[in-house]
Every structure is written in C-alpha cells, then in structure tokens.
Amino acid sequence: MSNVICSCLLGDNTKVRLRLSQLLHSEMEAIYGAVTEEVVDDICEVELQGCRREFFLNNTGIPFSIGMQVIIESDGGYDFGVVYSIGQIARKKLQLKGLDKNGPERTAVVRIADENDNLAIIELKKRQSEIRDVCQSKIKKHELDLKLVDVELRMDQQKLSVYYTSSHRVDFRTLVRDLAGEFKARIQMVQITTREEARRANAFGPCGCLLCCSSWLPKIHANPFSEKSQYSETNGNDNHAFNVTGICNRPKCCLGYSKHEKGCHAQPSPQTPLPPVGSRVNTPEGTAVVENVDAQKKLVYLRYQKSDQTLRIPLEKFNAMFVKK
C-alpha cells in the first residue's frame, strides 16, 4: 500500500458515513421498537481524525444533531470532531461495546464549534500537510526503517501523533527528540497494522464502495478466516486472491459477514462429498470428465470426451446419479 493521507473530517467520504448514520437513526423505531421511556441525550458518539469514534458526555445543555462539529476534551487539552450518533443509537453502541459499565470518568464535549474554531481547523489541516513532509524528511535523515502513514496534530497544537508501520522494533528516540524540538509539542509514536492503515486511507475498495473499515465497521477483524471450517478452500474452487484480499493485503473484513446462516455453505457438509477433479463417469451420452467443481454454488462441470461439450449439473443430482450409496 502506498503512503496515504487520510481525507478525514469534513471530506466527501465523511459525508457518506454521516449519511449512513442518519439513515440508521431514521430507522431507529423499526429496529428497536417504539421508545417506552425518555432517552437522555447525555451521550454522543463523535468521529475524530483518522476515522476513530469515541463516546463523550454532552454537558452543554444543547441537543446535538448528526454532522454537527464540536470541540471535545482530549488528554489534558482539546480537539475537534463531528457528531456521529446520538440518543438511543449512541447508547446501544455503548452497550454493545461494553462501555456502559462503571469505569473511568468519560470526557465531555466542551462546546459546539463556532466560526473561529472552523477557521482554526482549516489552518490546522494546512499545517498537518507541512508537518507530514517534515516528519518524512526527519525519518530519512535518521535512516529509520519505518513507513510514515499519517500525522495528527491536536487542535491545541500541544500533541503530535505520528502513525507508522514497521515489520520490526524501531528505536525512534532520536527522532522523537528532533520532532519535539521542531514543533514544540509532545510527540506520540503509534505503530499500527496494515488494516489500520487501510482504515486511515479512507479509500474505496475493489467493489467500488467505501471501505467497510472506514465507513461503518465498528471493529476491524483480526482475521475473518479464523473459523476455518467456514472458509476453507476446496479442490476446484476458482476463488482468486484478489477476490478475498483487501488493499491492506489481508483477508477482507467483509468476508466475516458473508455467511447466510449458521454454517456457511462455502464448505459442503459431509453428506455432500465433492467429486475429485479429473475423475471419469459414464453417462448415457458417453464418458465424461469432471472438469471443475464450484463448492459454493454446489455445481459440477462435466466435459464429454467425444464432443468436447461441457455440462453443468447440481452437486446433489451428480451424487444421486454417480455416487454409490
């Protein structure tokens, strides 16, 4: 994957994500049923830079709407974000993530962004592009074997987060000292995986849609093939690497949602054995060779040796005709 610059908040892709969230809120009653009790809108989900989403308290006394830009508390300072979900949807997400239990005190939204804040955010974006170039040159200067992915400068400009990927441990202490002297800010080096790099790319996948990990997926799958019984490859299955591999060079996260019911049909059950490719069967039209087997669609392709014609028949019919009981 080439170096990426995250087209973060207020970009076109962000509008797509916010539209998805608006559609979800419009269908709230159909999903969860009628609300029998008043929902307190003191919790909201805010999207931050890098397609990150966190929950904050709304102590402003003003009801939020999706897409509203706000200023939030962040590690002893303040940053900006966009309201992503509110009300019952935000509380449901909080419960699903197990964050509704007693824990550390949740940070709060400071205020709704005003015109001065919007101008400051625009200037911050311009400076981040310059900071990225400086970081890249510093990495080359110190001859560090790491790949710079993204940089995030907090809105108060007191903290700079540098996101990178590397296949091994990197000693970046001299780099941190150099960057701290250059930008007069606290430097945080964050090593991320290629999946997180793809999320920050905020790009489009081979399907033509915005990446699931960037648009709606709440959690990046470590490996959607973990249940090997559901996705194991079979003989004759003509799946290609580009069909299952995302831009992160890892199995696509969306494959974890491809099963229609318990027990994915991509793996035939023991009661429906697959004929080996290349085996011969005798038919009324003559001898045929099993040319291919589509395990997912449960189809067998036969090729007649004399006429060189191909016949496609269902797997169950093939077993009924040629497999001995």
VOBA-1610 file (N, C-alpha, C; in pm, whole numbers, padded with zeros to 5 digits, always signed):
BEGIN
Met+00085-00119+00000Met+00000+00000+00000Met+00089+00124+00000Ser+00058+00218-00085Ser+00135+00340-00091Ser+00104+00428+00030Asn+00186+00531+00048Asn+00160+00623+00158Asn+00023+00686+00143Val-00046+00699+00252Val-00183+00751+00249Val-00190+00880+00329Ile-00276+00966+00285Ile-00310+01086+00361Ile-00459+01080+00386Cys-00497+01065+00510Cys-00638+01045+00543Cys-00719+01170+00511Ser-00818+01153+00424Ser-00910+01264+00395Ser-01016+01265+00503Cys-00976+01314+00618Cys-01056+01298+00739Cys-01183+01380+00741Leu-01204+01442+00853Leu-01331+01508+00880Leu-01363+01616+00778Leu-01492+01626+00749Leu-01549+01725+00658Leu-01516+01697+00513Gly-01462+01579+00480Gly-01438+01541+00341Gly-01560+01473+00282Asp-01551+01439+00153Asp-01664+01375+00086Asp-01696+01238+00147Asn-01592+01162+00181Asn-01616+01030+00239Asn-01682+01040+00377Thr-01649+01145+00449Thr-01714+01166+00578Thr-01863+01191+00560Lys-01899+01261+00454Lys-02041+01285+00427Lys-02114+01154+00401Val-02045+01060+00338Val-02106+00928+00315Val-02132+00858+00448Arg-02034+00862+00538Arg-02050+00796+00668Arg-02161+00863+00749Leu-02164+00994+00745Leu-02269+01064+00820Leu-02407+01034+00763Arg-02415+01019+00631Arg-02544+00985+00569Arg-02589+00846+00613Leu-02494+00752+00623Leu-02528+00618+00672Leu-02581+00625+00815Ser-02517+00709+00897Ser-02563+00723+01035Ser-02701+00786+01041Gln-02729+00883+00955Gln-02861+00946+00952Gln-02968+00845+00913Leu-02936+00759+00817Leu-03033+00656+00776Leu-03060+00559+00891Leu-02954+00526+00966Leu-02972+00437+01081Leu-03063+00501+01185His-03045+00628+01213His-03128+00697+01311His-03272+00709+01262Ser-03292+00723+01131Ser-03428+00735+01080Ser-03504+00603+01091Glu-03430+00490+01097Glu-03494+00359+01109Glu-03489+00308+01253Met-03462+00396+01348Met-03442+00353+01487Met-03565+00282+01543Glu-03683+00337+01516Glu-03805+00277+01571Glu-03832+00140+01510Ala-03803+00125+01381Ala-03824-00004+01315Ala-03726-00109+01367Ile-03606-00065+01409Ile-03504-00159+01457Ile-03526-00196+01603Tyr-03547-00096+01687Tyr-03554-00118+01831Tyr-03697-00111+01887Gly-03792-00076+01802Gly-03928-00062+01851Gly-03951+00077+01909Ala-04076+00102+01944Ala-04111+00233+01999Ala-04043+00254+02134Val-03997+00374+02157Val-03930+00407+02283Val-04035+00426+02391Thr-04029+00341+02494Thr-04129+00346+02601Thr-04092+00445+02711Glu-03964+00484+02714Glu-03920+00578+02817Glu-03833+00685+02751Glu-03826+00797+02816Glu-03750+00907+02760Glu-03601+00876+02765Val-03535+00894+02650Val-03393+00869+02641Val-03317+00998+02668Val-03226+00993+02763Val-03148+01110+02798Val-03034+01125+02697Asp-03028+01239+02630Asp-02927+01262+02528Asp-02799+01318+02588Asp-02747+01249+02690Asp-02623+01297+02751Asp-02501+01225+02697Ile-02520+01124+02610Ile-02410+01050+02550Ile-02418+01069+02399Cys-02304+01097+02337Cys-02298+01108+02192Cys-02170+01043+02143Glu-02175+00992+02021Glu-02058+00932+01957Glu-02000+01035+01861Val-01871+01062+01876Val-01805+01165+01795Val-01696+01100+01711Glu-01695+01134+01583Glu-01588+01086+01495Glu-01473+01184+01499Leu-01354+01131+01526Leu-01233+01211+01535Leu-01149+01190+01409Gln-01030+01247+01410Gln-00941+01228+01297Gln-00903+01081+01284Gly-00876+01038+01161Gly-00835+00900+01140Gly-00948+00801+01147Cys-01072+00846+01124Cys-01190+00758+01126Cys-01209+00691+01262Arg-01159+00753+01369Arg-01180+00700+01504Arg-01308+00757+01562Arg-01378+00673+01638Arg-01502+00718+01700Arg-01497+00687+01849Glu-01531+00785+01930Glu-01533+00769+02075Glu-01660+00833+02130Phe-01690+00797+02256Phe-01812+00846+02320Phe-01778+00957+02418Phe-01863+01060+02420Phe-01841+01176+02505Phe-01972+01216+02573Leu-01956+01285+02683Leu-02072+01339+02754Leu-02113+01472+02692Asn-02242+01493+02682Asn-02294+01621+02634Asn-02344+01700+02754Asn-02257+01785+02805Asn-02293+01868+02919Asn-02323+02012+02878Thr-02339+02034+02749Thr-02362+02171+02701Thr-02505+02216+02722Gly-02598+02121+02740Gly-02739+02157+02752Gly-02805+02183+02619Ile-02732+02162+02509Ile-02786+02183+02374Ile-02796+02047+02306Pro-02914+02012+02253Pro-02925+01884+02182Pro-02842+01885+02054Phe-02768+01777+02032Phe-02682+01767+01915Phe-02758+01705+01798Ser-02708+01730+01679Ser-02758+01665+01558Ser-02640+01602+01485Ile-02667+01502+01404Ile-02561+01432+01332Ile-02495+01526+01232Gly-02362+01526+01231Gly-02287+01613+01142Gly-02244+01743+01207Met-02288+01768+01328Met-02250+01892+01397Met-02104+01884+01442Gln-02030+01988+01416Gln-01889+01991+01454Gln-01876+02044+01596Val-01797+01972+01678Val-01786+02006+01820Val-01640+02006+01862Ile-01614+02071+01975Ile-01482+02074+02039Ile-01491+01984+02162Ile-01397+01892+02176Ile-01404+01792+02283Ile-01276+01796+02368Glu-01288+01746+02491Glu-01171+01731+02576Glu-01084+01616+02524Ser-00953+01632+02534Ser-00863+01529+02484Ser-00731+01532+02557Asp-00714+01440+02651Asp-00585+01417+02715Asp-00523+01546+02770Gly-00601+01618+02848Gly-00550+01739+02908Gly-00555+01860+02817Gly-00608+01844+02698Gly-00620+01956+02605Gly-00756+01950+02538Tyr-00761+01995+02414Tyr-00889+01990+02342Tyr-00862+01961+02195Asp-00962+01902+02132Asp-00953+01864+01991Asp-01090+01885+01928Phe-01104+01850+01801Phe-01232+01869+01733Phe-01281+01737+01676Gly-01410+01731+01648Gly-01470+01612+01591Gly-01608+01643+01535Val-01672+01540+01481Val-01805+01554+01422Val-01898+01455+01491Val-02016+01501+01532Val-02114+01413+01599Val-02160+01307+01500Tyr-02146+01181+01540Tyr-02177+01069+01451Tyr-02307+00999+01489Ser-02334+00984+01618Ser-02461+00924+01661Ser-02502+00983+01795Ile-02632+00983+01820Ile-02686+01045+01940Ile-02800+00958+01993Gly-02851+00995+02110Gly-02973+00933+02162Gly-02963+00783+02183Gln-03069+00712+02144Gln-03078+00569+02169Gln-02974+00491+02090Ile-02943+00535+01969Ile-02842+00466+01888Ile-02706+00472+01957Ala-02669+00589+02008Ala-02541+00604+02077Ala-02535+00516+02201Arg-02647+00508+02274Arg-02649+00425+02395Arg-02641+00276+02360Lys-02706+00235+02251Lys-02698+00095+02208Lys-02555+00059+02170Lys-02487+00147+02099Lys-02348+00122+02063Lys-02261+00114+02187Leu-02289+00200+02284Leu-02214+00199+02408Leu-02230+00065+02480Gln-02352+00012+02480Gln-02378-00118+02544Gln-02311-00232+02469Leu-02320-00229+02336Leu-02261-00336+02256Leu-02109-00343+02273Lys-02047-00229+02295Lys-01902-00226+02316Lys-01864-00249+02462Gly-01965-00265+02549Gly-01937-00290+02690Gly-01880-00171+02763Leu-01908-00050+02715Leu-01853+00070+02777Leu-01952+00139+02869Asp-02071+00077+02886Asp-02172+00140+02971Asp-02154+00106+03118Lys-02059+00018+03151Lys-02037-00021+03289Lys-01953+00085+03359Asn-01948+00072+03489Asn-01871+00168+03568Asn-01724+00161+03531Gly-01665+00273+03506Gly-01525+00279+03467Gly-01472+00418+03488Pro-01364+00453+03419Pro-01310+00588+03433Pro-01410+00692+03385Glu-01402+00809+03442Glu-01496+00915+03407Glu-01481+00953+03260Arg-01594+00962+03192Arg-01594+00990+03049Arg-01569+01139+03024Thr-01489+01165+02919Thr-01463+01304+02883Thr-01588+01366+02820Ala-01587+01496+02808Ala-01708+01568+02768Ala-01682+01656+02647Val-01791+01693+02585Val-01787+01791+02477Val-01778+01930+02540Val-01682+02009+02497Val-01662+02142+02554Val-01767+02239+02502Arg-01782+02240+02371Arg-01877+02335+02309Arg-01898+02297+02163Ile-01995+02359+02104Ile-02016+02346+01960Ile-01918+02439+01889Ala-01856+02389+01782Ala-01755+02468+01711Ala-01820+02593+01650Asp-01756+02708+01673Asp-01805+02833+01614Asp-01721+02868+01491Glu-01741+02986+01438Glu-01673+03026+01316Glu-01522+03034+01336Asn-01478+03084+01452Asn-01335+03092+01480Asn-01272+02953+01487Asp-01347+02859+01548Asp-01297+02721+01554Asp-01284+02661+01415Asn-01381+02687+01329Asn-01375+02633+01192Asn-01255+02687+01117Leu-01225+02815+01135Leu-01107+02872+01070Leu-00979+02810+01125Ala-00977+02786+01257Ala-00859+02724+01319Ala-00840+02582+01269Ile-00949+02510+01245Ile-00940+02372+01195Ile-00885+02371+01053Ile-00929+02466+00971Ile-00878+02474+00834Ile-00728+02501+00833Glu-00683+02591+00918Glu-00540+02620+00928Glu-00463+02500+00981Leu-00526+02426+01073Leu-00463+02307+01128Leu-00442+02203+01019Lys-00540+02187+00931Lys-00528+02092+00821Lys-00413+02129+00729Lys-00400+02258+00700Lys-00291+02302+00615Lys-00156+02274+00680Arg-00148+02297+00810Arg-00020+02275+00880Arg+00014+02127+00888Gln-00088+02042+00899Gln-00061+01899+00908Gln+00006+01847+00781Ser-00029+01902+00666Ser+00037+01862+00542Ser+00184+01898+00544Glu+00216+02015+00600Glu+00356+02056+00612Glu+00429+01969+00713Ile+00361+01937+00823Ile+00422+01853+00927Ile+00455+01715+00872Arg+00368+01664+00790Arg+00392+01532+00730Arg+00521+01531+00648Asp+00541+01637+00570Asp+00663+01645+00488Asp+00787+01654+00577Val+00777+01732+00685Val+00891+01744+00776Val+00921+01609+00842Cys+00817+01539+00887Cys+00838+01408+00951Cys+00903+01310+00853Gln+00859+01315+00728Gln+00916+01225+00629Gln+01065+01253+00608Ser+01100+01379+00603Ser+01242+01414+00586Ser+01324+01376+00709Lys+01265+01391+00829Lys+01337+01354+00951Lys+01361+01203+00958Ile+01263+01126+00912Ile+01279+00980+00911Ile+01393+00939+00819Lys+01401+01004+00701Lys+01511+00974+00609Lys+01644+01019+00668Lys+01644+01131+00738Lys+01767+01183+00798Lys+01823+01084+00899His+01735+01027+00983His+01780+00932+01086His+01789+00789+01035Glu+01757+00768+00906Glu+01769+00637+00841Glu+01694+00529+00919Leu+01569+00559+00949Leu+01485+00464+01023Leu+01404+00379+00925Asp+01399+00251+00954Asp+01327+00157+00869Asp+01180+00150+00913Leu+01106+00252+00881Leu+00962+00255+00911Leu+00891+00333+00802Lys+00763+00310+00791Lys+00682+00375+00689Lys+00585+00472+00757Leu+00597+00599+00723Leu+00507+00700+00777Leu+00370+00687+00712Val+00267+00673+00793Val+00131+00656+00742Val+00051+00785+00754Asp+00051+00845+00872Asp-00033+00962+00894Asp+00019+01040+01013Val-00016+01166+01020Val+00016+01250+01135Val-00112+01319+01180Glu-00125+01338+01310Glu-00240+01408+01368Glu-00190+01512+01467Leu-00216+01636+01438Leu-00183+01745+01530Leu-00311+01784+01603Arg-00306+01776+01736Arg-00424+01811+01814Arg-00457+01959+01793Met-00583+01994+01813Met-00628+02129+01782Met-00556+02235+01865Asp-00520+02202+01990Asp-00448+02298+02072Asp-00298+02300+02039Gln-00256+02213+01944Gln-00119+02206+01893Gln-00017+02172+02001Gln-00063+02102+02104Gln+00025+02061+02213Gln+00066+01914+02204Lys+00008+01841+02110Lys+00039+01699+02095Lys+00037+01662+01949Leu+00141+01592+01905Leu+00152+01544+01768Leu+00163+01392+01770Ser+00069+01324+01705Ser+00071+01178+01695Ser+00119+01139+01557Val+00221+01052+01554Val+00280+01005+01429Val+00248+00856+01416Tyr+00173+00820+01313Tyr+00133+00681+01291Tyr+00223+00620+01184Tyr+00273+00501+01214Tyr+00367+00437+01122Tyr+00347+00285+01123Thr+00401+00219+01022Thr+00405+00074+01017Thr+00550+00030+01004Ser+00578-00085+01062Ser+00713-00140+01054Ser+00705-00289+01084Ser+00791-00365+01021Ser+00791-00510+01041Ser+00871-00553+01162His+00939-00460+01228His+01019-00495+01345His+01026-00374+01438Arg+01094-00394+01549Arg+01106-00288+01650Arg+01199-00179+01600Val+01159-00053+01623Val+01237+00061+01575Val+01274+00149+01694Asp+01400+00188+01702Asp+01446+00281+01806Asp+01432+00423+01750Phe+01323+00491+01788Phe+01296+00624+01733Phe+01316+00735+01837Arg+01399+00711+01939Arg+01417+00811+02044Arg+01479+00939+01989Thr+01578+00926+01902Thr+01639+01047+01845Thr+01540+01120+01756Leu+01455+01046+01687Leu+01354+01110+01602Leu+01254+01188+01687Val+01213+01132+01801Val+01117+01200+01888Val+01177+01329+01942Arg+01302+01324+01982Arg+01366+01446+02034Arg+01376+01552+01924Asp+01407+01508+01804Asp+01419+01601+01692Asp+01283+01664+01659Leu+01177+01583+01656Leu+01044+01636+01626Leu+00993+01727+01737Ala+01020+01690+01862Ala+00976+01774+01974Ala+01042+01912+01969Gly+01170+01916+01932Gly+01237+02044+01919Gly+01188+02125+01800Glu+01144+02054+01697Glu+01096+02122+01577Glu+00958+02182+01596Phe+00867+02107+01659Phe+00727+02151+01667Phe+00685+02200+01805Lys+00775+02189+01905Lys+00744+02236+02040Lys+00615+02173+02092Ala+00602+02043+02074Ala+00482+01970+02116Ala+00522+01832+02165Arg+00431+01769+02239Arg+00455+01632+02286Arg+00437+01537+02168Ile+00532+01448+02146Ile+00532+01358+02031Ile+00489+01219+02077Gln+00393+01162+02007Gln+00348+01026+02034Gln+00366+00942+01908Met+00451+00842+01915Met+00472+00749+01803Met+00378+00630+01821Val+00296+00603+01720Val+00195+00497+01728Val+00218+00399+01612Gln+00253+00276+01648Gln+00269+00173+01544Gln+00134+00107+01519Ile+00094+00098+01393Ile-00035+00043+01356Ile-00016-00072+01258Thr-00122-00149+01239Thr-00119-00261+01145Thr-00159-00213+01007Thr-00145-00301+00908Thr-00185-00265+00772Thr-00336-00248+00762Arg-00411-00317+00848Arg-00556-00299+00848Arg-00593-00157+00896Glu-00525-00112+01001Glu-00550+00023+01049Glu-00503+00126+00946Glu-00397+00092+00874Glu-00351+00181+00767Glu-00457+00195+00658Ala-00522+00083+00626Ala-00629+00088+00526Ala-00746+00172+00575Arg-00779+00160+00703Arg-00887+00242+00758Arg-00854+00391+00746Arg-00729+00426+00774Arg-00689+00566+00766Arg-00682+00614+00621Ala-00665+00521+00527Ala-00662+00562+00386Ala-00795+00620+00344Asn-00905+00572+00409Asn-01037+00628+00383Asn-01068+00624+00233Ala-01034+00509+00170Ala-01042+00499+00024Ala-01156+00405-00015Phe-01158+00371-00144Phe-01258+00280-00198Phe-01195+00144-00225Gly-01273+00039-00201Gly-01226-00096-00223Gly-01248-00143-00365Pro-01206-00267-00397Pro-01225-00321-00532Pro-01371-00331-00572Cys-01462-00334-00473Cys-01605-00341-00503Cys-01661-00208-00550Gly-01583-00100-00539Gly-01630+00031-00580Gly-01694+00111-00468Cys-01708+00050-00351Cys-01769+00118-00236Cys-01660+00163-00138Leu-01698+00255-00051Leu-01607+00299+00054Leu-01571+00180+00143Leu-01447+00170+00185Leu-01403+00057+00266Leu-01492+00039+00388Cys-01526-00086+00417Cys-01611-00115+00533Cys-01546-00065+00661Cys-01413-00083+00673Cys-01344-00044+00796Cys-01345+00107+00814Ser-01356+00183+00704Ser-01358+00328+00714Ser-01499+00383+00728Ser-01599+00310+00674Ser-01733+00368+00666Ser-01823+00329+00782Trp-01832+00199+00816Trp-01931+00161+00917Trp-01883+00054+01014Leu-01778-00020+00979Leu-01738-00133+01062Leu-01691-00084+01199Pro-01757-00128+01308Pro-01719-00077+01441Pro-01585-00130+01490Lys-01546-00248+01441Lys-01422-00309+01488Lys-01357-00381+01371Ile-01227-00362+01353Ile-01156-00428+01246Ile-01132-00574+01285His-01168-00666+01197His-01148-00807+01224His-00999-00839+01221Ala-00955-00917+01319Ala-00817-00963+01317Ala-00795-01060+01201Asn-00890-01149+01181Asn-00883-01245+01071Asn-01021-01304+01047Pro-01090-01265+00941Pro-01223-01319+00915Pro-01221-01467+00880Phe-01102-01524+00854Phe-01091-01666+00823Phe-01062-01749+00947Ser-01081-01691+01065Ser-01046-01763+01188Ser-01127-01890+01203Glu-01255-01888+01156Glu-01336-02010+01157Glu-01308-02086+01029Lys-01203-02168+01033Lys-01155-02232+00911Lys-01259-02325+00849Ser-01347-02381+00932Ser-01447-02473+00879Ser-01545-02403+00787Gln-01554-02271+00798Gln-01649-02198+00715Gln-01587-02149+00586Tyr-01455-02127+00586Tyr-01395-02064+00469Tyr-01280-02146+00411Ser-01266-02271+00448Ser-01156-02349+00397Ser-01172-02370+00247Glu-01060-02368+00176Glu-01065-02382+00032Glu-01082-02528-00005Thr-01152-02553-00113Thr-01176-02687-00161Thr-01121-02701-00301Asn-01101-02827-00346Asn-01049-02852-00479Asn-01144-02797-00583Gly-01089-02730-00682Gly-01172-02680-00790Gly-01237-02547-00761Asn-01224-02497-00642Asn-01282-02366-00611Asn-01199-02259-00679Asp-01262-02182-00769Asp-01186-02089-00851Asp-01180-01949-00791Asn-01180-01939-00658Asn-01160-01809-00595Asn-01017-01764-00619His-00999-01637-00648His-00866-01583-00672His-00829-01492-00556Ala-00699-01466-00545Ala-00651-01389-00431Ala-00713-01249-00428Phe-00733-01190-00549Phe-00786-01053-00548Phe-00932-01049-00505Asn-00999-01164-00501Asn-01138-01167-00458Asn-01151-01170-00306Val-01047-01209-00236Val-01055-01223-00091Val-00957-01132-00018Thr-00874-01060-00090Thr-00771-00976-00028Thr-00804-00829-00049Gly-00799-00751+00059Gly-00826-00609+00050Gly-00701-00530+00020Ile-00712-00397+00023Ile-00596-00313-00007Ile-00491-00320+00104Cys-00526-00379+00217Cys-00431-00399+00326Cys-00350-00527+00308Asn-00373-00599+00197Asn-00308-00728+00170Asn-00341-00831+00277Arg-00458-00818+00335Arg-00510-00913+00432Arg-00651-00955+00387Pro-00702-01068+00438Pro-00839-01107+00401Pro-00939-00996+00430Lys-01031-00976+00339Lys-01129-00869+00352Lys-01214-00887+00477Cys-01236-00777+00549Cys-01319-00783+00669Cys-01463-00822+00635Cys-01511-00783+00515Cys-01649-00811+00480Cys-01676-00960+00465Leu-01570-01042+00449Leu-01591-01186+00437Leu-01647-01245+00566Gly-01624-01176+00677Gly-01679-01223+00803Gly-01830-01214+00811Tyr-01892-01144+00716Tyr-02037-01128+00713Tyr-02100-01199+00594Ser-02023-01286+00525Ser-02073-01346+00402Ser-02158-01470+00424Lys-02161-01525+00546Lys-02242-01644+00568Lys-02388-01604+00586His-02478-01684+00529His-02620-01653+00531His-02691-01711+00652Glu-02636-01816+00705Glu-02695-01878+00823Glu-02586-01954+00895Lys-02618-02011+01006Lys-02518-02082+01085Lys-02462-02196+01002Gly-02330-02191+00984Gly-02268-02290+00899Gly-02268-02240+00755Cys-02159-02180+00712Cys-02155-02121+00579Cys-02160-02229+00473His-02229-02202+00362His-02244-02300+00256His-02121-02312+00168Ala-02021-02225+00193Ala-01900-02236+00113Ala-01829-02367+00140Gln-01852-02428+00255Gln-01793-02556+00289Gln-01903-02661+00290Pro-01907-02752+00192Pro-02014-02851+00189Pro-02012-02940+00312Ser-02128-02987+00348Ser-02140-03075+00463Ser-02087-03213+00428Pro-02054-03294+00528Pro-02004-03428+00500Pro-02101-03513+00419Gln-02233-03481+00423Gln-02331-03559+00349Gln-02327-03530+00199Thr-02257-03423+00159Thr-02248-03389+00017Thr-02102-03386-00025Pro-02041-03503-00047Pro-01899-03507-00085Pro-01877-03449-00224Leu-01757-03399-00245Leu-01720-03342-00374Leu-01648-03445-00458Pro-01683-03455-00585Pro-01609-03547-00672Pro-01472-03488-00704Pro-01369-03570-00711Pro-01237-03518-00745Pro-01231-03472-00890Val-01165-03359-00910Val-01150-03306-01046Val-01061-03401-01127Gly-01106-03431-01249Gly-01032-03522-01335Gly-01087-03663-01336Ser-01178-03693-01244Ser-01237-03828-01241Ser-01334-03845-01357Arg-01353-03971-01401Arg-01438-04003-01514Arg-01567-04070-01467Val-01675-04040-01535Val-01806-04101-01507Val-01869-04143-01639Asn-01947-04248-01633Asn-02017-04298-01751Asn-02159-04246-01753Thr-02196-04180-01861Thr-02330-04125-01877Thr-02394-04185-02002Pro-02525-04172-02018Pro-02590-04223-02140Pro-02533-04160-02267Glu-02478-04039-02258Glu-02420-03974-02375Glu-02274-04010-02397Gly-02215-04088-02306Gly-02076-04129-02318Gly-01996-04095-02194Thr-01867-04117-02200Thr-01778-04092-02087Thr-01753-03941-02073Ala-01762-03895-01948Ala-01740-03753-01919Ala-01636-03739-01808Val-01567-03627-01809Val-01464-03597-01711Val-01510-03480-01624Val-01489-03493-01493Val-01521-03383-01401Val-01415-03274-01422Glu-01457-03165-01486Glu-01364-03059-01520Glu-01346-02958-01409Asn-01454-02931-01334Asn-01446-02831-01228Asn-01561-02854-01130Val-01541-02807-01005Val-01643-02817-00902Val-01653-02682-00833Asp-01771-02623-00835Asp-01796-02499-00764Asp-01862-02534-00631Ala-01780-02536-00524Ala-01831-02579-00393Ala-01932-02482-00336Gln-01913-02353-00366Gln-02003-02254-00308Gln-02142-02260-00371Lys-02146-02274-00503Lys-02275-02282-00573Lys-02326-02425-00585Lys-02242-02523-00542Lys-02279-02664-00546Lys-02313-02708-00688Leu-02216-02683-00778Leu-02231-02720-00917Leu-02112-02804-00961Val-02136-02900-01049Val-02031-02984-01106Val-02030-02963-01257Tyr-01912-02942-01313Tyr-01896-02921-01457Tyr-01836-03046-01519Leu-01908-03106-01611Leu-01863-03226-01682Leu-01828-03190-01825Arg-01720-03251-01875Arg-01682-03232-02015Arg-01678-03367-02084Tyr-01755-03380-02193Tyr-01762-03505-02268Tyr-01638-03515-02358Gln-01576-03634-02355Gln-01451-03652-02427Gln-01471-03652-02579Lys-01580-03709-02627Lys-01601-03719-02771Lys-01642-03584-02832Ser-01744-03523-02776Ser-01796-03399-02833Ser-01729-03274-02777Asp-01651-03287-02669Asp-01583-03175-02603Asp-01683-03069-02554Gln-01807-03109-02527Gln-01907-03019-02474Gln-01905-03024-02321Thr-01949-02915-02262Thr-01949-02905-02116Thr-02092-02903-02064Leu-02116-02978-01957Leu-02248-02986-01895Leu-02236-02944-01750Arg-02327-02861-01705Arg-02328-02815-01565Arg-02449-02875-01496Ile-02425-02950-01388Ile-02534-03013-01315Ile-02518-02985-01166Pro-02629-02982-01090Pro-02618-02961-00945Pro-02544-03075-00877Leu-02476-03043-00768Leu-02397-03142-00696Leu-02483-03255-00643Glu-02602-03223-00591Glu-02689-03328-00538Glu-02732-03426-00648Lys-02762-03372-00766Lys-02802-03460-00877Lys-02685-03546-00921Phe-02564-03489-00923Phe-02446-03567-00959Phe-02425-03683-00861Asn-02436-03654-00731Asn-02418-03760-00631Asn-02524-03867-00643Ala-02648-03825-00672Ala-02756-03923-00686Ala-02735-04014-00807Met-02670-03961-00910Met-02653-04039-01033Met-02527-04125-01029Phe-02420-04076-00971Phe-02290-04142-00989Phe-02223-04189-00861Val-02264-04140-00745Val-02201-04180-00621Val-02276-04299-00563Lys-02197-04404-00534Lys-02259-04523-00477Lys-02302-04500-00334Lys-02420-04549-00300Lys-02472-04533-00164Lys-02409-04633-00069
//
